[in-house]
């Protein structure tokens, strides 16, 4: 079935996620800036504190590199998801009622959705997931209280497969964009720019919600 195929989405290389210490950081000013920070993340997970009780966890993939496309292979991504949860728990330790936005691309996006759907941690609450190029049709249903914003390149059939099957989910908004000749990690930044420019009311409301939660800086 689809879960058997998509469940084995892995990147080249399987370096473990680095221990995450929550860095102090200002909230990104746009979705494009959010994607830039994701693609600049060197390790499997980085957690940044962007406000009181607000954290962004960046998941570029288990090897810390964000490729332009996924490949379908056999494998188990569960160890990476476990490492992500443990890293967030370490980062928010001592901050009661911590809230988190998970941001991931490719395998990191699939894992972000997996964590939002199945992680049961008393240390943090997942408010929001932002994925780029991450087919997550095989992921168990994400709780209605957690929203998902997905950026999908129109030319990527693997990613589009997930977005088509997830169409109609009340807590998901998908932006399908044209990357043109952009390749590699720049595809995700291009998707962020497309989201920032788009005027669709549902998308504008989604971005405004993320701003209100404190994960994106509100425009001056």
MDTraj code that builds the backbone (N, CA, C; nanometers):
import mdtraj as md
import numpy as np

residues = "UNK UNK UNK UNK UNK UNK UNK UNK UNK UNK UNK UNK UNK UNK UNK UNK UNK UNK UNK UNK UNK UNK UNK UNK UNK UNK UNK UNK UNK UNK UNK UNK UNK UNK UNK UNK UNK UNK UNK UNK UNK UNK UNK UNK UNK UNK UNK UNK UNK UNK UNK UNK UNK UNK UNK UNK UNK UNK UNK UNK UNK UNK UNK UNK UNK UNK UNK UNK UNK UNK UNK UNK UNK UNK UNK UNK UNK UNK UNK UNK UNK UNK UNK UNK UNK UNK UNK UNK UNK UNK UNK UNK UNK UNK UNK UNK UNK UNK UNK UNK UNK UNK UNK UNK UNK UNK UNK UNK UNK UNK UNK UNK UNK UNK UNK UNK UNK UNK UNK UNK UNK UNK UNK UNK UNK UNK UNK UNK UNK UNK UNK UNK UNK UNK UNK UNK UNK UNK UNK UNK UNK UNK UNK UNK UNK UNK UNK UNK UNK UNK UNK UNK UNK UNK UNK UNK UNK UNK UNK UNK UNK UNK UNK UNK UNK UNK UNK UNK UNK UNK UNK UNK UNK UNK UNK UNK UNK UNK UNK UNK UNK UNK UNK UNK UNK UNK UNK UNK UNK UNK UNK UNK UNK UNK UNK UNK UNK UNK UNK UNK UNK UNK UNK UNK UNK UNK UNK UNK UNK UNK UNK UNK UNK UNK UNK UNK UNK UNK UNK UNK".split()
xyz = np.array([
    [0.0827, -0.1190, 0.0000],
    [0.0000, 0.0000, 0.0000],
    [0.0867, 0.1248, 0.0000],
    [0.0211, 0.2405, -0.0021],
    [0.0939, 0.3667, -0.0068],
    [0.1848, 0.3817, 0.1137],
    [0.1368, 0.3413, 0.2317],
    [0.2195, 0.3555, 0.3507],
    [0.3466, 0.2732, 0.3379],
    [0.3374, 0.1544, 0.2764],
    [0.4547, 0.0702, 0.2620],
    [0.5579, 0.1340, 0.1702],
    [0.5099, 0.2083, 0.0687],
    [0.6020, 0.2718, -0.0252],
    [0.6581, 0.4011, 0.0342],
    [0.5657, 0.4916, 0.0724],
    [0.6096, 0.6230, 0.1178],
    [0.6769, 0.6166, 0.2533],
    [0.6495, 0.5119, 0.3312],
    [0.7095, 0.5018, 0.4631],
    [0.8584, 0.4820, 0.4581],
    [0.9149, 0.4488, 0.3393],
    [1.0581, 0.4274, 0.3298],
    [1.1308, 0.5410, 0.2647],
    [1.0792, 0.6634, 0.2750],
    [1.1449, 0.7780, 0.2138],
    [1.2662, 0.8172, 0.2980],
    [1.3832, 0.8054, 0.2393],
    [1.5057, 0.8367, 0.3127],
    [1.5983, 0.9198, 0.2270],
    [1.6895, 0.9859, 0.2918],
    [1.7911, 1.0646, 0.2226],
    [1.9170, 0.9796, 0.2079],
    [2.0117, 1.0264, 0.1262],
    [2.1445, 0.9673, 0.1254],
    [2.2118, 1.0008, 0.2570],
    [2.2617, 0.9007, 0.3255],
    [2.3306, 0.9258, 0.4517],
    [2.2335, 0.9231, 0.5675],
    [2.2768, 0.8763, 0.6827],
    [2.1877, 0.8654, 0.7968],
    [2.2599, 0.9085, 0.9230],
    [2.3275, 1.0218, 0.9198],
    [2.3945, 1.0707, 1.0393],
    [2.2904, 1.1035, 1.1446],
    [2.3187, 1.0745, 1.2700],
    [2.2191, 1.1009, 1.3740],
    [2.1976, 1.2491, 1.3952],
    [2.0783, 1.2819, 1.4451],
    [2.0491, 1.4204, 1.4795],
    [2.1410, 1.4650, 1.5917],
    [2.1921, 1.5857, 1.5820],
    [2.2786, 1.6386, 1.6862],
    [2.1953, 1.6784, 1.8076],
    [2.2524, 1.6707, 1.9275],
    [2.1803, 1.7210, 2.0449],
    [2.1448, 1.8674, 2.0247],
    [2.0234, 1.9029, 2.0599],
    [1.9765, 2.0389, 2.0353],
    [1.9786, 2.1199, 2.1633],
    [2.0503, 2.2300, 2.1611],
    [2.0390, 2.3299, 2.2662],
    [1.9613, 2.4452, 2.2048],
    [1.8595, 2.4931, 2.2748],
    [1.7741, 2.5963, 2.2167],
    [1.8495, 2.7279, 2.2094],
    [1.8783, 2.7711, 2.0879],
    [1.9410, 2.9010, 2.0686],
    [1.8343, 3.0098, 2.0772],
    [1.8748, 3.1252, 2.1280],
    [1.7846, 3.2403, 2.1275],
    [1.7878, 3.3019, 1.9883],
    [1.6719, 3.3298, 1.9330],
    [1.6653, 3.3828, 1.7974],
    [1.5384, 3.4638, 1.7816],
    [1.5422, 3.5617, 1.6937],
    [1.4189, 3.6345, 1.6633],
    [1.3367, 3.5513, 1.5662],
    [1.2070, 3.5697, 1.5680],
    [1.1196, 3.4956, 1.4779],
    [1.1456, 3.5385, 1.3334],
    [1.1470, 3.4449, 1.2393],
    [1.1637, 3.4810, 1.0982],
    [1.0556, 3.5785, 1.0541],
    [1.0899, 3.6636, 0.9582],
    [0.9953, 3.7647, 0.9140],
    [0.9064, 3.7221, 0.7995],
    [0.9295, 3.6030, 0.7441],
    [0.8520, 3.5562, 0.6296],
    [0.8674, 3.4060, 0.6178],
    [0.7836, 3.3450, 0.5334],
    [0.7964, 3.2019, 0.5084],
    [0.9272, 3.1745, 0.4339],
    [0.9663, 3.2641, 0.3434],
    [1.0927, 3.2464, 0.2719],
    [1.2103, 3.2477, 0.3689],
    [1.2074, 3.3371, 0.4674],
    [1.3149, 3.3406, 0.5669],
    [1.3140, 3.2137, 0.6517],
    [1.1950, 3.1630, 0.6809],
    [1.1827, 3.0368, 0.7545],
    [1.2507, 2.9242, 0.6764],
    [1.2260, 2.9185, 0.5448],
    [1.2867, 2.8157, 0.4608],
    [1.4380, 2.8346, 0.4494],
    [1.4829, 2.9596, 0.4473],
    [1.6273, 2.9856, 0.4423],
    [1.6949, 2.9336, 0.5675],
    [1.6356, 2.9595, 0.6829],
    [1.6933, 2.9106, 0.8077],
    [1.6931, 2.7588, 0.8114],
    [1.5897, 2.6972, 0.7558],
    [1.5859, 2.5513, 0.7495],
    [1.7003, 2.4971, 0.6646],
    [1.7192, 2.5529, 0.5457],
    [1.8220, 2.5007, 0.4558],
    [1.9624, 2.5333, 0.5044],
    [1.9764, 2.6308, 0.5944],
    [2.1068, 2.6627, 0.6528],
    [2.1391, 2.5762, 0.7746],
    [2.0439, 2.4931, 0.8175],
    [2.0655, 2.4090, 0.9358],
    [2.1622, 2.2965, 0.9024],
    [2.2702, 2.2867, 0.9798],
    [2.3786, 2.1941, 0.9462],
    [2.3569, 2.0536, 1.0008],
    [2.2767, 2.0388, 1.1074],
    [2.2593, 1.9082, 1.1694],
    [2.1174, 1.8572, 1.1477],
    [2.0907, 1.7387, 1.1977],
    [1.9605, 1.6759, 1.1768],
    [1.8446, 1.7495, 1.2400],
    [1.8714, 1.8241, 1.3467],
    [1.7660, 1.9033, 1.4112],
    [1.8311, 2.0194, 1.4838],
    [1.7683, 2.1356, 1.4743],
    [1.8118, 2.2533, 1.5492],
    [1.6874, 2.3169, 1.6088],
    [1.6933, 2.3518, 1.7371],
    [1.5790, 2.4099, 1.8062],
    [1.6141, 2.5514, 1.8485],
    [1.5295, 2.6472, 1.8137],
    [1.5545, 2.7880, 1.8470],
    [1.4359, 2.8448, 1.9235],
    [1.4650, 2.9182, 2.0282],
    [1.3617, 2.9846, 2.1073],
    [1.3378, 3.1219, 2.0465],
    [1.2153, 3.1470, 2.0007],
    [1.1855, 3.2714, 1.9300],
    [1.0951, 3.3632, 2.0111],
    [1.0615, 3.3229, 2.1318],
    [0.9769, 3.4049, 2.2177],
    [0.9446, 3.3274, 2.3437],
    [0.8699, 3.3885, 2.4329],
    [0.8351, 3.3244, 2.5592],
    [0.7557, 3.1971, 2.5339],
    [0.8134, 3.0834, 2.5683],
    [0.7456, 2.9558, 2.5514],
    [0.7255, 2.9134, 2.4085],
    [0.7943, 2.9774, 2.3127],
    [0.7775, 2.9473, 2.1702],
    [0.9105, 2.9018, 2.1102],
    [0.9078, 2.7863, 2.0448],
    [1.0285, 2.7283, 1.9867],
    [1.0003, 2.6845, 1.8428],
    [1.1012, 2.6982, 1.7585],
    [1.0949, 2.6434, 1.6230],
    [1.1987, 2.5326, 1.6140],
    [1.1560, 2.4129, 1.5724],
    [1.2476, 2.3016, 1.5503],
    [1.2643, 2.2822, 1.3999],
    [1.3878, 2.2959, 1.3529],
    [1.4193, 2.2815, 1.2107],
    [1.4702, 2.1401, 1.1845],
    [1.4068, 2.0718, 1.0875],
    [1.4408, 1.9336, 1.0547],
    [1.4777, 1.9243, 0.9067],
    [1.6046, 1.9450, 0.8710],
    [1.6427, 1.9365, 0.7297],
    [1.6577, 1.7932, 0.6797],
    [1.6512, 1.6969, 0.7688],
    [1.6728, 1.5573, 0.7323],
    [1.7776, 1.4966, 0.8234],
    [1.7847, 1.3650, 0.8316],
    [1.8738, 1.3009, 0.9281],
    [2.0210, 1.3310, 0.9073],
    [2.0608, 1.3640, 0.7839],
    [2.2020, 1.3932, 0.7608],
    [2.2298, 1.5430, 0.7574],
    [2.1281, 1.6238, 0.7869],
    [2.1483, 1.7680, 0.7936],
    [2.1613, 1.8361, 0.6595],
    [2.1387, 1.7627, 0.5513],
    [2.1491, 1.8201, 0.4168],
    [2.0119, 1.8124, 0.3521],
    [1.9720, 1.9197, 0.2851],
    [1.8396, 1.9245, 0.2252],
    [1.8497, 1.9071, 0.0743],
    [1.8265, 1.7858, 0.0227],
    [1.8350, 1.7660, -0.1216],
    [1.7104, 1.8173, -0.1917],
    [1.7171, 1.8231, -0.3249],
    [1.6040, 1.8742, -0.3996],
    [1.4923, 1.7738, -0.4180],
    [1.5236, 1.6463, -0.4104],
    [1.4214, 1.5447, -0.4338],
    [1.4424, 1.4283, -0.3373],
    [1.3351, 1.3568, -0.3098],
    [1.3417, 1.2352, -0.2303],
    [1.3596, 1.1162, -0.3230],
    [1.4118, 1.0081, -0.2665],
    [1.4134, 0.8830, -0.3408],
    [1.3392, 0.7794, -0.2582],
    [1.2702, 0.6885, -0.3270],
    [1.1917, 0.5862, -0.2591],
    [1.2788, 0.4632, -0.2366],
    [1.3052, 0.4326, -0.1098],
    [1.3847, 0.3153, -0.0765],
    [1.3235, 0.2513, 0.0471],
    [1.3715, 0.1325, 0.0798],
    [1.3284, 0.0705, 0.2035],
    [1.4038, 0.1328, 0.3193],
    [1.3422, 0.1304, 0.4357],
    [1.4106, 0.1848, 0.5521],
    [1.3122, 0.2283, 0.6579],
    [1.3658, 0.2577, 0.7756],
    [1.2833, 0.2960, 0.8894],
    [1.3291, 0.4318, 0.9388],
    [1.2391, 0.5320, 0.9293],
    [1.2737, 0.6676, 0.9725],
    [1.2462, 0.6905, 1.1210],
    [1.1977, 0.5876, 1.1910],
    [1.1606, 0.6052, 1.3310],
    [1.2756, 0.6531, 1.4182],
    [1.3988, 0.6029, 1.4019],
    [1.5080, 0.6526, 1.4875],
    [1.5275, 0.8038, 1.4773],
    [1.5135, 0.8584, 1.3575],
    [1.5273, 1.0035, 1.3407],
    [1.4165, 1.0760, 1.4156],
    [1.2935, 1.0270, 1.4047],
    [1.1817, 1.0901, 1.4761],
    [1.2052, 1.0863, 1.6270],
    [1.2549, 0.9735, 1.6768],
    [1.2834, 0.9627, 1.8201],
    [1.3901, 1.0629, 1.8620],
    [1.4931, 1.0790, 1.7796],
    [1.6002, 1.1739, 1.8102],
    [1.5477, 1.3164, 1.8104],
    [1.4564, 1.3467, 1.7193],
    [1.3977, 1.4808, 1.7132],
    [1.3212, 1.5109, 1.8420],
    [1.2373, 1.4174, 1.8853],
    [1.1593, 1.4379, 2.0073],
    [1.2531, 1.4584, 2.1269],
    [1.3560, 1.3758, 2.1370],
    [1.4492, 1.3869, 2.2485],
    [1.5234, 1.5205, 2.2453],
    [1.5600, 1.5661, 2.1259],
    [1.6302, 1.6934, 2.1135],
    [1.5409, 1.8093, 2.1564],
    [1.4135, 1.8060, 2.1169],
    [1.3211, 1.9124, 2.1574],
    [1.3021, 1.9104, 2.3084],
    [1.2863, 1.7908, 2.3645],
    [1.2669, 1.7806, 2.5095],
    [1.3858, 1.8388, 2.5843],
    [1.5066, 1.8133, 2.5355],
    [1.6251, 1.8717, 2.6002],
    [1.6243, 2.0235, 2.5871],
    [1.5838, 2.0714, 2.4691],
    [1.5891, 2.2149, 2.4426],
    [1.4893, 2.2936, 2.5265],
    [1.3729, 2.2343, 2.5538],
    [1.2683, 2.3073, 2.6265],
    [1.2691, 2.2745, 2.7758],
    [1.3647, 2.1958, 2.8188],
    [1.3695, 2.1519, 2.9585],
    [1.3615, 2.2715, 3.0537],
    [1.2694, 2.2654, 3.1468],
    [1.2522, 2.3734, 3.2434],
    [1.1535, 2.4799, 3.2009],
    [1.1097, 2.4767, 3.0764],
    [1.0129, 2.5753, 3.0268],
    [0.8758, 2.5088, 3.0253],
    [0.8009, 2.5269, 3.1306],
    [0.6704, 2.4626, 3.1418],
    [0.5751, 2.5154, 3.0344],
    [0.5031, 2.4256, 2.9727],
    [0.4057, 2.4656, 2.8711],
    [0.4677, 2.5127, 2.7421],
    [0.5831, 2.4566, 2.7047],
    [0.6503, 2.4969, 2.5809],
    [0.5661, 2.4585, 2.4591],
    [0.5605, 2.5488, 2.3612],
    [0.4908, 2.5240, 2.2349],
    [0.5924, 2.5274, 2.1215],
    [0.5715, 2.4412, 2.0222],
    [0.6710, 2.4202, 1.9169],
    [0.6066, 2.4251, 1.7784],
    [0.6791, 2.4840, 1.6829],
    [0.6471, 2.4697, 1.5409],
    [0.7574, 2.3849, 1.4790],
    [0.7190, 2.2785, 1.4101],
    [0.8127, 2.1901, 1.3422],
    [0.8226, 2.2313, 1.1957],
    [0.9450, 2.2494, 1.1461],
    [0.9671, 2.2918, 1.0078],
    [1.0630, 2.1934, 0.9430],
    [1.0168, 2.1239, 0.8384],
    [1.1024, 2.0232, 0.7775],
    [1.0886, 2.0171, 0.6276],
    [1.1966, 1.9734, 0.5625],
    [1.1959, 1.9546, 0.4174],
    [1.2309, 1.8105, 0.3862],
    [1.1703, 1.7596, 0.2785],
    [1.1952, 1.6227, 0.2343],
    [1.1741, 1.5274, 0.3517],
    [1.2727, 1.4410, 0.3819],
    [1.2541, 1.3466, 0.4919],
    [1.2300, 1.4188, 0.6246],
    [1.2887, 1.5364, 0.6417],
    [1.2634, 1.6135, 0.7631],
    [1.1180, 1.6561, 0.7744],
    [1.0541, 1.6863, 0.6622],
    [0.9128, 1.7225, 0.6643],
    [0.8238, 1.6041, 0.6957],
    [0.8583, 1.4874, 0.6382],
    [0.7837, 1.3657, 0.6694],
    [0.7939, 1.3368, 0.8189],
    [0.9147, 1.3520, 0.8735],
    [0.9362, 1.3256, 1.0159],
    [0.8632, 1.4270, 1.1023],
    [0.8609, 1.5536, 1.0603],
    [0.7881, 1.6562, 1.1361],
    [0.6412, 1.6180, 1.1486],
    [0.5827, 1.5710, 1.0385],
    [0.4430, 1.5295, 1.0417],
    [0.4237, 1.4057, 1.1291],
    [0.5183, 1.3127, 1.1228],
    [0.5125, 1.1928, 1.2072],
    [0.5144, 1.2308, 1.3549],
    [0.6043, 1.3233, 1.3906],
    [0.6160, 1.3657, 1.5300],
    [0.4863, 1.4331, 1.5756],
    [0.4316, 1.5193, 1.4903],
    [0.3070, 1.5883, 1.5254],
    [0.1923, 1.4903, 1.5426],
    [0.1942, 1.3816, 1.4642],
    [0.0839, 1.2858, 1.4680],
    [0.0936, 1.1888, 1.5846],
    [0.2170, 1.1528, 1.6233],
    [0.2282, 1.0393, 1.7152],
    [0.3127, 1.0629, 1.8389],
    [0.3836, 1.1749, 1.8481],
    [0.4673, 1.1973, 1.9658],
    [0.3793, 1.2358, 2.0846],
    [0.3966, 1.1676, 2.1939],
    [0.3202, 1.1976, 2.3152],
    [0.4204, 1.2411, 2.4220],
    [0.4508, 1.3689, 2.4217],
    [0.5487, 1.4226, 2.5154],
    [0.4802, 1.5187, 2.6105],
    [0.5144, 1.5076, 2.7368],
    [0.4608, 1.6009, 2.8366],
    [0.5401, 1.7307, 2.8394],
    [0.6498, 1.7364, 2.7611],
    [0.7394, 1.8519, 2.7670],
    [0.7001, 1.9634, 2.6712],
    [0.6256, 1.9321, 2.5639],
    [0.5936, 2.0346, 2.4646],
    [0.4660, 1.9992, 2.3900],
    [0.4072, 2.1038, 2.3281],
    [0.2883, 2.0908, 2.2441],
    [0.3240, 2.1381, 2.1039],
    [0.2867, 2.0622, 2.0029],
    [0.3104, 2.1023, 1.8640],
    [0.1902, 2.1825, 1.8153],
    [0.2119, 2.3117, 1.7897],
    [0.1062, 2.3984, 1.7387],
    [0.0925, 2.3911, 1.5877],
    [0.2071, 2.3805, 1.5210],
    [0.2103, 2.4024, 1.3765],
    [0.3198, 2.3168, 1.3147],
    [0.2946, 2.2704, 1.1922],
    [0.3951, 2.2017, 1.1111],
    [0.4041, 2.2750, 0.9781],
    [0.5263, 2.3017, 0.9321],
    [0.5479, 2.3561, 0.7984],
    [0.6398, 2.2588, 0.7255],
    [0.5944, 2.2081, 0.6110],
    [0.6757, 2.1138, 0.5352],
    [0.7018, 2.1678, 0.3957],
    [0.8123, 2.1218, 0.3371],
    [0.8458, 2.1558, 0.1986],
    [0.8932, 2.0294, 0.1294],
    [0.8303, 1.9965, 0.0183],
    [0.8713, 1.8783, -0.0576],
    [0.8646, 1.7515, 0.0251],
    [0.7578, 1.7368, 0.1045],
    [0.7502, 1.6242, 0.1974],
    [0.6176, 1.5507, 0.1841],
    [0.6124, 1.4466, 0.1050],
    [0.4877, 1.3715, 0.0923],
    [0.4541, 1.3058, 0.2253],
    [0.3416, 1.3417, 0.2812],
    [0.3064, 1.2887, 0.4136],
    [0.1719, 1.2190, 0.4121],
    [0.1327, 1.1668, 0.2959],
    [0.0038, 1.0987, 0.2863],
    [-0.0010, 0.9745, 0.3746],
    [0.1157, 0.9152, 0.4024],
    [0.1202, 0.7918, 0.4801],
    [0.1165, 0.8174, 0.6299],
    [0.1217, 0.9431, 0.6706],
    [0.1277, 0.9760, 0.8122],
    [-0.0103, 0.9602, 0.8754],
    [-0.0170, 0.9067, 0.9968],
    [-0.1469, 0.9009, 1.0656],
    [-0.2062, 1.0408, 1.0770],
    [-0.3351, 1.0449, 1.0943],
    [-0.4044, 1.1736, 1.0981],
    [-0.3467, 1.2642, 1.2068],
    [-0.3082, 1.3839, 1.1669],
    [-0.2548, 1.4810, 1.2615],
    [-0.3707, 1.5432, 1.3382],
    [-0.3578, 1.5618, 1.4699],
    [-0.4689, 1.6172, 1.5486],
    [-0.5182, 1.7497, 1.4915],
    [-0.6479, 1.7721, 1.5008],
    [-0.7082, 1.8933, 1.4454],
    [-0.6497, 2.0196, 1.5086],
    [-0.5980, 2.0089, 1.6311],
    [-0.5419, 2.1261, 1.6991],
    [-0.4061, 2.1657, 1.6430],
    [-0.3453, 2.0789, 1.5620],
    [-0.2168, 2.1095, 1.4976],
    [-0.2417, 2.1340, 1.3499],
    [-0.1970, 2.2486, 1.3002],
    [-0.2182, 2.2813, 1.1598],
    [-0.0925, 2.2537, 1.0791],
    [-0.1110, 2.2296, 0.9498],
    [-0.0007, 2.1946, 0.8615],
    [-0.0046, 2.2850, 0.7387],
    [0.1060, 2.3533, 0.7129],
    [0.1250, 2.4313, 0.5904],
    [0.2303, 2.3590, 0.5073],
    [0.1938, 2.3180, 0.3861],
    [0.2843, 2.2412, 0.3003],
    [0.3163, 2.3191, 0.1737],
    [0.4431, 2.3211, 0.1382],
    [0.4903, 2.3842, 0.0147],
    [0.5339, 2.2734, -0.0795],
    [0.4697, 2.2637, -0.1951],
    [0.4972, 2.1540, -0.2874],
    [0.5292, 2.2063, -0.4267],
    [0.6428, 2.1624, -0.4812],
    [0.6856, 2.1988, -0.6157],
    [0.5996, 2.1236, -0.7173],
    [0.5365, 2.1984, -0.8080],
    [0.4461, 2.1379, -0.9060],
    [0.5156, 2.0294, -0.9884],
    [0.6459, 2.0395, -1.0073],
    [0.7171, 1.9427, -1.0911],
    [0.7613, 1.8186, -1.0154],
    [0.7295, 1.8105, -0.8862],
    [0.7726, 1.6975, -0.8037],
    [0.6549, 1.6025, -0.7814],
    [0.6428, 1.4964, -0.8611],
    [0.5254, 1.4093, -0.8503],
    [0.5165, 1.3349, -0.7183],
    [0.6302, 1.3057, -0.6554],
    [0.6269, 1.2354, -0.5273],
    [0.5631, 1.3238, -0.4210],
    [0.6059, 1.4501, -0.4166],
    [0.5491, 1.5425, -0.3187],
    [0.4022, 1.5710, -0.3491],
    [0.3686, 1.5845, -0.4776],
    [0.2303, 1.6133, -0.5138],
    [0.1368, 1.4989, -0.4785],
    [0.1882, 1.3761, -0.4820],
    [0.1054, 1.2617, -0.4452],
    [0.0499, 1.2808, -0.3042],
    [0.1358, 1.3194, -0.2122],
    [0.0915, 1.3411, -0.0754],
    [-0.0077, 1.4549, -0.0641],
    [0.0181, 1.5648, -0.1336],
    [-0.0707, 1.6808, -0.1200],
    [-0.2082, 1.6518, -0.1785],
    [-0.2153, 1.5717, -0.2855],
    [-0.3449, 1.5391, -0.3451],
    [-0.4271, 1.4515, -0.2512],
    [-0.3621, 1.3551, -0.1877],
    [-0.4357, 1.2657, -0.0986],
    [-0.4786, 1.3395, 0.0269],
    [-0.3999, 1.4392, 0.0694],
    [-0.4353, 1.5154, 0.1887],
    [-0.5322, 1.6292, 0.1592],
    [-0.5650, 1.6511, 0.0336],
    [-0.6566, 1.7596, -0.0004],
    [-0.7894, 1.7404, 0.0713],
    [-0.8417, 1.8481, 0.1252],
    [-0.9686, 1.8407, 0.1945],
    [-0.9558, 1.8283, 0.3446],
    [-0.8354, 1.7980, 0.3958],
    [-0.8157, 1.7930, 0.5401],
    [-0.8310, 1.9343, 0.5952],
    [-0.9132, 1.9489, 0.6986],
    [-0.9492, 2.0825, 0.7462],
    [-0.8338, 2.1563, 0.8121],
    [-0.7323, 2.0836, 0.8562],
    [-0.6206, 2.1499, 0.9246],
    [-0.4958, 2.1581, 0.8377],
    [-0.5126, 2.1429, 0.7061],
    [-0.3972, 2.1488, 0.6157],
    [-0.4200, 2.2526, 0.5054],
    [-0.3164, 2.3288, 0.4776],
    [-0.3163, 2.4206, 0.3639],
    [-0.1932, 2.3872, 0.2805],
    [-0.2126, 2.3622, 0.1515],
    [-0.1023, 2.3270, 0.0631],
    [-0.0830, 2.4348, -0.0424],
    [0.0399, 2.4808, -0.0578],
    [0.0780, 2.5766, -0.1606],
    [0.1535, 2.5005, -0.2685],
    [0.0971, 2.4934, -0.3885],
    [0.1645, 2.4304, -0.5021],
    [0.2250, 2.5420, -0.5860],
    [0.3571, 2.5385, -0.6029],
    [0.4263, 2.6487, -0.6700],
    [0.5123, 2.5965, -0.7839],
    [0.5516, 2.6862, -0.8722],
    [0.6406, 2.6536, -0.9830],
    [0.7824, 2.6967, -0.9465],
    [0.8718, 2.5998, -0.9333],
    [1.0103, 2.6316, -0.8974],
    [1.0912, 2.6774, -1.0180],
    [1.0340, 2.6661, -1.1378],
    [1.1044, 2.7008, -1.2619],
    [1.2349, 2.6221, -1.2694],
    [1.3486, 2.6910, -1.2824],
    [1.4755, 2.6199, -1.2965],
    [1.5529, 2.6137, -1.1651],
    [1.4901, 2.6521, -1.0561],
    [1.5562, 2.6457, -0.9264],
    [1.5786, 2.4999, -0.8882],
    [1.6964, 2.4699, -0.8336],
    [1.7287, 2.3329, -0.7952],
    [1.7815, 2.3302, -0.6523],
    [1.7890, 2.2077, -0.5992],
    [1.8461, 2.1887, -0.4667],
    [1.7645, 2.2587, -0.3591],
    [1.8306, 2.2948, -0.2488],
    [1.7597, 2.3579, -0.1374],
    [1.6904, 2.4879, -0.1747],
    [1.7363, 2.5549, -0.2806],
    [1.6730, 2.6790, -0.3240],
    [1.5277, 2.6609, -0.3633],
    [1.4887, 2.5362, -0.3967],
    [1.3485, 2.5093, -0.4309],
    [1.2585, 2.5446, -0.3134],
    [1.3019, 2.5134, -0.1908],
    [1.2185, 2.5367, -0.0731],
    [1.2059, 2.6862, -0.0433],
    [1.3134, 2.7594, -0.0645],
    [1.3078, 2.9044, -0.0455],
    [1.2151, 2.9659, -0.1503],
    [1.2211, 2.9135, -0.2725],
    [1.1293, 2.9610, -0.3780],
    [0.9848, 2.9347, -0.3374],
    [0.9599, 2.8206, -0.2756],
    [0.8251, 2.7913, -0.2276],
    [0.7814, 2.8878, -0.1193],
    [0.8751, 2.9238, -0.0315],
    [0.8443, 3.0213, 0.0721],
    [0.8085, 3.1563, 0.0133],
    [0.8819, 3.1980, -0.0883],
    [0.8514, 3.3266, -0.1547],
    [0.7138, 3.3219, -0.2198],
    [0.6807, 3.2074, -0.2791],
    [0.5490, 3.1933, -0.3423],
    [0.4380, 3.2072, -0.2382],
    [0.4587, 3.1482, -0.1206],
    [0.3593, 3.1591, -0.0135],
    [0.3476, 3.3032, 0.0344],
    [0.4612, 3.3711, 0.0476],
    [0.4593, 3.5100, 0.0945],
    [0.3855, 3.6013, -0.0029],
    [0.3964, 3.5724, -0.1333],
    [0.3363, 3.6587, -0.2351],
    [0.1896, 3.6281, -0.2602],
    [0.1482, 3.5059, -0.2316],
    [0.0140, 3.4620, -0.2688],
    [-0.0933, 3.5408, -0.1945],
    [-0.2037, 3.5643, -0.2629],
    [-0.3121, 3.6421, -0.2026],
    [-0.4330, 3.5595, -0.1632],
    [-0.4241, 3.4273, -0.1728],
    [-0.5390, 3.3432, -0.1417],
    [-0.5804, 3.3647, 0.0041],
    [-0.7082, 3.3923, 0.0287],
    [-0.7523, 3.4246, 0.1655],
    [-0.7193, 3.3166, 0.2683],
    [-0.7342, 3.1905, 0.2297],
    [-0.7075, 3.0820, 0.3249],
    [-0.5597, 3.0788, 0.3628],
    [-0.4725, 3.1021, 0.2645],
    [-0.3289, 3.1043, 0.2933],
    [-0.2921, 3.2269, 0.3759],
    [-0.3496, 3.3435, 0.3414],
    [-0.3200, 3.4640, 0.4199],
    [-0.3624, 3.4440, 0.5649],
    [-0.4757, 3.3786, 0.5868],
    [-0.5229, 3.3528, 0.7228],
    [-0.4294, 3.2560, 0.7954],
    [-0.3766, 3.1590, 0.7225],
    [-0.2856, 3.0609, 0.7826],
    [-0.1563, 3.1290, 0.8287],
    [-0.1000, 3.2139, 0.7432],
    [0.0231, 3.2835, 0.7795],
    [-0.0026, 3.3797, 0.8946],
    [-0.1181, 3.4473, 0.8929],
    [-0.1526, 3.5380, 1.0029],
    [-0.1626, 3.4611, 1.1342],
    [-0.2165, 3.3396, 1.1302],
    [-0.2263, 3.2586, 1.2509],
    [-0.0872, 3.2255, 1.3046],
    [0.0057, 3.1897, 1.2149],
    [0.1416, 3.1573, 1.2577],
    [0.2078, 3.2803, 1.3196],
    [0.1799, 3.3980, 1.2640],
    [0.2316, 3.5224, 1.3213],
    [0.1732, 3.5458, 1.4612],
    [0.0431, 3.5241, 1.4743],
    [-0.0221, 3.5461, 1.6036],
    [0.0316, 3.4519, 1.7107],
    [0.0704, 3.3323, 1.6693],
    [0.1274, 3.2363, 1.7637],
    [0.2710, 3.2720, 1.8025],
    [0.3325, 3.3634, 1.7275],
    [0.4665, 3.4088, 1.7612],
    [0.5791, 3.3379, 1.6886],
    [0.5486, 3.2539, 1.5883],
    [0.6524, 3.1814, 1.5165],
    [0.7049, 3.2596, 1.3960],
    [0.6274, 3.3528, 1.3459],
    [0.6718, 3.4449, 1.2409],
    [0.6502, 3.5860, 1.2934],
    [0.7424, 3.6747, 1.2605],
    [0.7289, 3.8139, 1.3026],
    [0.6179, 3.8797, 1.2225],
    [0.5309, 3.9505, 1.2910],
    [0.4234, 4.0229, 1.2232],
    [0.4829, 4.1410, 1.1471],
    [0.4269, 4.1741, 1.0311],
    [0.4800, 4.2879, 0.9551],
    [0.4683, 4.4165, 1.0346],
    [0.5662, 4.5045, 1.0156],
    [0.5676, 4.6313, 1.0897],
    [0.4527, 4.7212, 1.0457],
])
top = md.Topology()
chain = top.add_chain()
for i, resn in enumerate(residues, 1):
    res = top.add_residue(resn, chain, resSeq=i)
    for name in ("N", "CA", "C"):
        top.add_atom(name, md.element.get_by_symbol(name[0]), res)
traj = md.Trajectory(xyz[None], top)
